[in-house]
Amino acid sequence: MKGKITFTRHEAEIIQQTLDQVRRADRATQKRLRHVLRGSMSFYISDFASSNSGFTPADFDKLVKCGTITIL
């Protein structure tokens, strides 16, 4: 695991918003947004997603519900 699994409520909101933007963005913008997730949030999609089908805010919510990700 490269990133962290515990986030503040504010960080979680930013992650969810950014994940939503990634899904709708062109490839170059996706790259920039993923860099933001990794750099400022220490959130690596690859820590949690094994497929290339895309990681969504709903996927993030599922990880919170099952306790894989903790929100402070």
Secondary structure, DSSP 8 states (H G I E B T S, - for coil): --S-SEE-HHHHHHHHHHHHHHHHS-HHHHHHHHHHHHHHH---GGGT--SSS---HHHHHHHHHTTSSEE-
